[in-house]
């Protein structure tokens, strides 16, 4: 961390109220440090990955970037109606460091150590565009290329850098094959897009509430892998341009598509048929979850004469509590409600390395700013033990005694 310049725009990241009264901390030098798993980090894939490895019949259809005669960069994928102009910011200090981080595994491990992070889930970065096509078979082909590269890159470090396999659920048959292949390779989890068929809502598109997907849920349940759902997949999040667009697109259009799969799965009876499935919502934050749980239950009860099927094991919120978790980096509102609403086992912390919206390389300060009111055991759950339970990360022996002091075990 000493080698990274904290430029003035990022000085706020170093602010902390301190750790007075904490018996354990997130500080890397603390002998009583929590076991910490970042449940949303990102790869830095080679820019030529898909061009070099893709079946020749698909290469001309891959997302591309070009420079026009005026020197302006543009980006285009099949799922976009119009090209997207790339506005390149001049990055300094740690912003520049984040933009370059994550490409080399050895340096990546050093970066995790620098931030006190013991293990991570690794998601695509450039590869989030794999689902940006209305052709799910084409998306499947891209996912397979990514999965091969991700396992080649991180497979030998899986207890620290655990890559998440990717599938294109609109291609049901191909997804089932890829789930089974990923499990055989050694992947611990699999990511699905927020919406199976890319693009705006269409009532004629298959969705996760339908029995159509039962063979896929059965295949995933058989592997024992949890399912992740990362934001900005299934629909194009870049829908606003002009003043405020950077905030609008991330805040409104990247997050909102996650509501749909939650409702589809909690209200449709899928989880009655497949009770061993677990879904983790990635990069979504958690402050909106209390509202969502209340609203789903209210609609279920007040619209009882329309609601089908009748759920076998409680209200929609009960299904969320049993079958869902969600990640956050900085979400003081959600953290403040965590213990009051009994959601300690549903929240997962993430640094979002190396993205600018994340907390690296100042994760301990970010944790201290928002978790000071939580019980020691709750912090241990959110920072690492929930991830160990859900994603099967081993807790290193050096943490066993420390974690036992919190009253929790893996």
C-alpha positions as CSV (number, residue, x, y, z in Angstrom):
1,X,0.0,0.0,0.0
2,X,3.0,2.3,0.7
3,X,3.8,2.1,-3.1
4,X,0.4,3.4,-4.2
5,X,0.0,7.2,-4.2
6,X,-3.2,8.3,-2.5
7,X,-4.1,11.2,-4.8
8,X,-6.3,14.0,-3.4
9,X,-9.6,12.7,-4.9
10,X,-9.1,9.5,-2.9
11,X,-8.0,10.9,0.5
12,X,-11.5,10.3,1.9
13,X,-10.9,6.5,1.5
14,X,-8.3,6.6,4.2
15,X,-10.6,8.0,6.8
16,X,-11.7,5.8,9.7
17,X,-13.3,6.2,13.1
18,X,-10.8,3.6,14.5
19,X,-11.3,0.2,16.1
20,X,-11.7,1.0,19.8
21,X,-13.7,-1.8,21.4
22,X,-13.0,-4.3,18.5
23,X,-11.6,-7.6,19.7
24,X,-10.7,-8.5,16.1
25,X,-10.1,-6.2,13.1
26,X,-9.7,-6.2,9.3
27,X,-6.2,-4.8,9.5
28,X,-3.6,-6.9,7.8
29,X,-1.1,-6.5,10.6
30,X,-3.5,-7.5,13.4
31,X,-2.7,-11.0,14.8
32,X,-6.4,-11.2,15.6
33,X,-7.4,-10.3,12.0
34,X,-10.7,-11.7,10.7
35,X,-10.7,-14.3,8.0
36,X,-11.6,-12.2,5.0
37,X,-13.1,-13.3,1.6
38,X,-13.9,-10.7,-1.0
39,X,-17.0,-12.2,-2.8
40,X,-16.8,-9.9,-5.8
41,X,-13.4,-9.3,-7.5
42,X,-12.7,-9.2,-11.2
43,X,-10.2,-10.6,-13.6
44,X,-8.2,-8.5,-16.0
45,X,-8.5,-10.7,-19.1
46,X,-6.1,-10.3,-22.1
47,X,-7.8,-8.0,-24.6
48,X,-7.2,-10.6,-27.4
49,X,-8.6,-13.6,-25.4
50,X,-11.8,-14.2,-27.4
51,X,-10.3,-13.2,-30.7
52,X,-7.5,-15.7,-30.4
53,X,-9.6,-18.6,-28.9
54,X,-13.1,-18.2,-30.4
55,X,-14.4,-20.5,-33.1
56,X,-13.7,-18.7,-36.4
57,X,-17.4,-18.6,-37.3
58,X,-18.0,-16.2,-34.4
59,X,-15.0,-13.9,-34.5
60,X,-16.6,-11.2,-36.7
61,X,-19.5,-11.0,-34.2
62,X,-17.4,-10.4,-31.0
63,X,-17.7,-7.1,-29.2
64,X,-15.2,-4.6,-30.6
65,X,-13.6,-1.2,-30.0
66,X,-12.4,1.1,-32.8
67,X,-11.2,4.7,-33.3
68,X,-13.0,6.9,-35.9
69,X,-11.5,9.5,-38.2
70,X,-11.7,12.1,-35.4
71,X,-9.8,10.0,-32.9
72,X,-12.9,9.1,-30.9
73,X,-13.1,5.6,-29.4
74,X,-16.3,3.6,-29.8
75,X,-17.5,0.2,-28.5
76,X,-20.1,-2.0,-30.0
77,X,-21.7,-5.4,-29.2
78,X,-24.5,-7.3,-30.8
79,X,-26.8,-6.4,-27.9
80,X,-26.4,-2.7,-28.2
81,X,-28.7,-0.7,-30.6
82,X,-26.0,2.0,-31.0
83,X,-22.3,2.1,-30.5
84,X,-21.1,3.4,-27.2
85,X,-18.7,6.3,-27.1
86,X,-15.8,5.7,-24.8
87,X,-14.8,8.7,-22.7
88,X,-11.3,8.0,-21.4
89,X,-10.4,9.7,-18.1
90,X,-6.9,10.8,-17.2
91,X,-6.2,8.7,-14.2
92,X,-3.7,9.5,-11.4
93,X,-2.4,8.0,-8.2
94,X,-4.4,5.0,-7.0
95,X,-7.0,5.4,-9.7
96,X,-4.3,4.7,-12.2
97,X,-3.1,1.7,-10.1
98,X,-6.6,0.2,-10.0
99,X,-6.9,0.5,-13.8
100,X,-3.8,-1.6,-14.3
101,X,-4.2,-4.1,-11.5
102,X,-5.3,-7.7,-11.6
103,X,-3.7,-8.9,-14.9
104,X,-0.9,-10.9,-13.3
105,X,-1.7,-13.6,-10.8
106,X,1.4,-13.2,-8.7
107,X,0.9,-9.4,-8.4
108,X,-2.8,-10.1,-7.7
109,X,-1.9,-12.3,-4.7
110,X,0.4,-9.5,-3.4
111,X,-2.5,-7.0,-3.8
112,X,-4.8,-9.2,-1.8
113,X,-2.1,-9.5,0.9
114,X,-1.7,-5.8,0.9
115,X,-5.4,-5.3,1.7
116,X,-5.7,-8.1,4.2
117,X,-7.8,-10.3,2.0
118,X,-7.4,-14.1,2.4
119,X,-9.4,-15.3,-0.6
120,X,-11.6,-14.0,-3.4
121,X,-14.3,-14.9,-5.9
122,X,-13.1,-13.9,-9.4
123,X,-15.6,-12.7,-11.9
124,X,-15.2,-11.6,-15.5
125,X,-14.2,-8.0,-16.3
126,X,-14.1,-7.5,-20.0
127,X,-16.1,-10.7,-20.1
128,X,-19.2,-9.1,-18.7
129,X,-19.9,-8.3,-22.3
130,X,-20.2,-12.0,-23.1
131,X,-23.9,-11.9,-22.5
132,X,-24.5,-8.8,-24.6
133,X,-26.1,-10.6,-27.5
134,X,-29.6,-11.8,-28.3
135,X,-28.1,-15.1,-29.4
136,X,-27.6,-17.2,-26.3
137,X,-25.6,-19.9,-28.2
138,X,-23.1,-17.3,-29.3
139,X,-22.9,-16.2,-25.6
140,X,-22.4,-19.8,-24.6
141,X,-19.4,-20.1,-26.9
142,X,-17.9,-16.9,-25.3
143,X,-18.5,-18.3,-21.8
144,X,-16.7,-21.5,-22.6
145,X,-13.7,-19.6,-23.8
146,X,-13.7,-17.5,-20.6
147,X,-14.1,-20.6,-18.4
148,X,-11.1,-22.4,-20.0
149,X,-8.9,-19.3,-19.6
150,X,-10.1,-18.6,-16.0
151,X,-9.3,-22.2,-14.9
152,X,-6.0,-22.1,-16.6
153,X,-5.2,-18.8,-14.9
154,X,-6.6,-19.3,-11.4
155,X,-7.2,-23.1,-11.0
156,X,-3.8,-23.7,-9.2
157,X,-4.7,-20.9,-6.7
158,X,-8.3,-21.9,-6.2
159,X,-8.2,-21.6,-2.4
160,X,-7.3,-18.0,-2.7
161,X,-8.5,-16.9,-6.2
162,X,-11.6,-18.9,-6.9
163,X,-12.9,-18.2,-10.4
164,X,-16.6,-18.3,-11.1
165,X,-17.7,-20.3,-14.2
166,X,-20.0,-18.6,-16.6
167,X,-23.0,-19.9,-18.5
168,X,-25.6,-18.5,-21.0
169,X,-28.9,-19.8,-19.6
170,X,-30.8,-18.9,-22.7
171,X,-29.0,-21.8,-24.3
172,X,-30.4,-24.4,-21.9
173,X,-28.8,-27.5,-23.4
174,X,-25.4,-25.8,-23.7
175,X,-25.7,-24.5,-20.1
176,X,-26.3,-27.9,-18.7
177,X,-23.3,-29.3,-20.4
178,X,-21.1,-26.4,-19.3
179,X,-22.3,-26.7,-15.7
180,X,-21.2,-30.3,-15.6
181,X,-17.9,-29.5,-17.4
182,X,-17.2,-26.7,-14.9
183,X,-17.9,-28.9,-11.9
184,X,-15.6,-31.5,-13.3
185,X,-12.8,-28.9,-13.8
186,X,-13.0,-27.9,-10.2
187,X,-15.0,-24.6,-10.3
188,X,-16.8,-23.9,-7.0
189,X,-19.6,-21.7,-8.4
190,X,-21.4,-20.7,-11.6
191,X,-22.7,-17.3,-12.7
192,X,-26.0,-16.8,-14.6
193,X,-27.1,-13.5,-16.2
194,X,-29.9,-11.5,-14.6
195,X,-32.1,-12.3,-17.6
196,X,-31.7,-15.4,-19.8
197,X,-32.4,-13.7,-23.1
198,X,-30.4,-10.4,-23.4
199,X,-32.4,-7.2,-24.0
200,X,-35.5,-5.4,-22.8
201,X,-38.3,-7.3,-21.1
202,X,-40.3,-9.5,-23.5
203,X,-43.1,-11.6,-22.1
204,X,-42.4,-14.2,-24.8
205,X,-38.9,-14.7,-23.5
206,X,-38.3,-17.6,-21.2
207,X,-37.4,-16.6,-17.6
208,X,-36.3,-18.2,-14.4
209,X,-39.8,-18.7,-13.0
210,X,-40.7,-21.2,-15.7
211,X,-40.4,-25.1,-15.5
212,X,-38.4,-24.7,-18.7
213,X,-35.3,-24.3,-16.5
214,X,-35.9,-27.2,-14.2
215,X,-33.3,-29.4,-16.0
216,X,-30.7,-26.7,-15.4
217,X,-31.6,-26.3,-11.7
218,X,-31.4,-30.1,-11.3
219,X,-27.9,-30.2,-12.9
220,X,-26.7,-27.3,-10.7
221,X,-28.2,-28.8,-7.6
222,X,-26.5,-32.1,-8.4
223,X,-23.0,-30.4,-8.5
224,X,-23.6,-28.6,-5.2
225,X,-22.3,-25.4,-6.7
226,X,-23.9,-22.1,-5.5
227,X,-25.2,-19.8,-8.3
228,X,-24.1,-16.2,-8.6
229,X,-26.0,-13.4,-10.4
230,X,-23.8,-10.4,-11.2
231,X,-25.2,-7.0,-12.0
232,X,-24.9,-5.5,-15.6
233,X,-25.8,-8.9,-17.2
234,X,-29.0,-9.6,-19.2
235,X,-29.8,-6.0,-20.1
236,X,-27.6,-3.1,-21.3
237,X,-26.9,-0.9,-18.3
238,X,-25.6,2.0,-20.5
239,X,-29.0,3.5,-21.2
240,X,-28.4,7.2,-20.3
241,X,-26.1,9.7,-21.9
242,X,-25.2,13.3,-21.1
243,X,-25.2,15.0,-17.7
244,X,-25.2,12.6,-14.8
245,X,-25.1,9.6,-17.1
246,X,-22.2,7.9,-15.3
247,X,-24.1,7.9,-12.0
248,X,-27.5,7.1,-13.6
249,X,-26.3,4.1,-15.5
250,X,-24.5,2.5,-12.6
251,X,-27.1,3.4,-10.0
252,X,-30.3,2.8,-11.9
253,X,-29.7,0.5,-14.9
254,X,-26.9,-1.8,-13.6
255,X,-28.6,-2.7,-10.3
256,X,-32.4,-2.8,-11.1
257,X,-32.3,-6.0,-13.4
258,X,-31.4,-8.0,-10.3
259,X,-34.9,-7.6,-8.8
260,X,-36.4,-9.8,-11.5
261,X,-34.5,-13.0,-10.9
262,X,-35.1,-12.7,-7.1
263,X,-38.8,-12.4,-7.6
264,X,-38.8,-15.1,-10.2
265,X,-37.1,-17.6,-7.9
266,X,-38.8,-16.7,-4.6
267,X,-42.3,-16.6,-5.9
268,X,-42.6,-19.4,-8.5
269,X,-42.1,-22.6,-6.5
270,X,-38.6,-23.2,-8.1
271,X,-37.1,-23.4,-4.6
272,X,-39.7,-25.8,-3.4
273,X,-38.7,-28.2,-6.2
274,X,-34.9,-27.6,-5.7
275,X,-34.4,-26.9,-2.0
276,X,-30.6,-27.2,-2.1
277,X,-30.0,-24.3,-4.5
278,X,-28.3,-21.1,-3.3
279,X,-28.1,-17.8,-5.2
280,X,-25.7,-15.0,-4.4
281,X,-26.4,-11.5,-5.8
282,X,-23.1,-9.9,-6.8
283,X,-22.2,-6.2,-6.6
284,X,-25.8,-5.3,-5.7
285,X,-25.3,-3.8,-2.3
286,X,-27.7,-4.7,0.5
287,X,-29.5,-1.6,1.7
288,X,-32.5,-2.3,-0.6
289,X,-33.0,-5.9,0.6
290,X,-35.2,-5.0,3.7
291,X,-37.6,-3.0,1.5
292,X,-37.6,-5.8,-1.1
293,X,-38.5,-8.5,1.5
294,X,-41.3,-6.4,3.0
295,X,-42.7,-5.6,-0.5
296,X,-42.7,-9.2,-1.8
297,X,-44.5,-10.4,1.3
298,X,-47.0,-7.6,1.2
299,X,-47.9,-8.3,-2.4
300,X,-48.0,-12.1,-1.8
301,X,-50.5,-11.6,1.1
302,X,-52.7,-8.9,-0.4
303,X,-52.9,-10.4,-3.9
304,X,-53.6,-13.9,-2.5
305,X,-56.5,-14.4,-4.9
306,X,-54.1,-14.0,-7.9
307,X,-50.9,-15.6,-6.5
308,X,-50.0,-19.0,-7.9
309,X,-48.5,-21.2,-6.8
310,X,-49.0,-21.1,-3.1
311,X,-45.6,-21.4,-1.5
312,X,-45.0,-24.5,0.7
313,X,-42.6,-23.1,3.2
314,X,-43.5,-19.6,4.1
315,X,-43.5,-16.2,2.5
316,X,-41.2,-15.0,-0.3
317,X,-38.9,-13.4,2.3
318,X,-38.5,-16.8,3.9
319,X,-37.2,-18.2,0.7
320,X,-34.7,-15.3,0.3
321,X,-33.4,-15.9,3.8
322,X,-32.9,-19.6,3.2
323,X,-31.6,-19.5,-0.4
324,X,-30.0,-16.1,-1.1
325,X,-27.0,-13.9,-0.1
326,X,-25.8,-10.6,-1.5
327,X,-22.5,-8.7,-1.6
328,X,-21.7,-5.1,-0.7
329,X,-18.5,-3.0,-0.4
330,X,-19.8,0.1,1.4
331,X,-23.5,0.1,2.4
332,X,-23.9,1.6,5.8
333,X,-27.7,1.6,5.6
334,X,-27.9,-2.1,4.9
335,X,-25.3,-2.9,7.5
336,X,-27.2,-0.9,10.1
337,X,-30.3,-3.1,9.5
338,X,-28.5,-6.4,9.3
339,X,-28.8,-7.6,12.9
340,X,-32.2,-6.0,13.5
341,X,-33.7,-8.0,10.7
342,X,-31.7,-11.2,11.3
343,X,-29.8,-11.1,7.9
344,X,-26.3,-11.8,9.4
345,X,-26.1,-15.0,7.4
346,X,-27.2,-13.4,4.1
347,X,-24.7,-10.6,3.7
348,X,-21.2,-11.0,2.1
349,X,-18.5,-8.4,2.0
350,X,-16.5,-7.6,-1.2
351,X,-13.7,-5.3,-2.1
352,X,-14.6,-5.3,-5.8
353,X,-10.9,-5.4,-6.7
354,X,-9.6,-3.7,-8.8
355,X,-12.7,-1.7,-9.8
356,X,-12.9,2.0,-8.8
357,X,-16.3,1.5,-7.1
358,X,-14.6,-0.9,-4.7
359,X,-12.6,-0.5,-1.6
360,X,-9.1,-1.8,-2.5
361,X,-6.5,-0.8,-1.3
362,X,-8.3,0.7,1.7
363,X,-10.6,-2.1,2.7
364,X,-10.0,-2.0,6.4
365,X,-10.9,1.7,6.6
366,X,-14.1,1.1,4.6
367,X,-15.0,-1.8,6.9
368,X,-14.3,0.3,10.0
369,X,-16.5,3.2,8.7
370,X,-19.6,1.0,8.5
371,X,-19.3,-2.0,10.8
372,X,-18.5,-0.5,14.2
373,X,-21.9,-1.1,15.6
374,X,-22.0,-4.8,14.7
375,X,-21.3,-7.7,17.1
376,X,-17.9,-9.3,16.7
377,X,-19.5,-12.5,15.5
378,X,-21.6,-10.7,12.9
379,X,-18.5,-9.1,11.4
380,X,-16.8,-12.5,11.3
381,X,-19.7,-13.9,9.4
382,X,-20.0,-11.1,6.8
383,X,-16.3,-10.7,6.2
384,X,-15.5,-14.4,5.7
385,X,-17.4,-17.1,7.4
386,X,-20.5,-16.8,5.3
387,X,-18.4,-17.1,2.2
388,X,-16.6,-20.2,3.6
389,X,-20.0,-21.8,4.2
390,X,-21.6,-20.9,0.9
391,X,-18.6,-21.2,-1.5
392,X,-16.6,-23.8,0.4
393,X,-13.5,-21.8,1.1
394,X,-11.3,-23.5,3.7
395,X,-10.5,-21.4,6.7
396,X,-6.7,-21.5,7.2
397,X,-5.6,-23.0,10.5
398,X,-4.2,-19.8,11.8
399,X,-7.7,-18.4,11.9
400,X,-9.4,-21.3,13.7
401,X,-8.7,-20.2,17.2
402,X,-9.4,-16.5,16.4
403,X,-12.7,-17.4,14.8
404,X,-13.7,-19.7,17.6
405,X,-13.5,-16.7,19.9
406,X,-16.3,-15.1,18.0
407,X,-18.6,-18.0,18.9
408,X,-18.7,-19.1,15.2
409,X,-17.0,-21.8,13.2
410,X,-17.0,-22.5,9.5
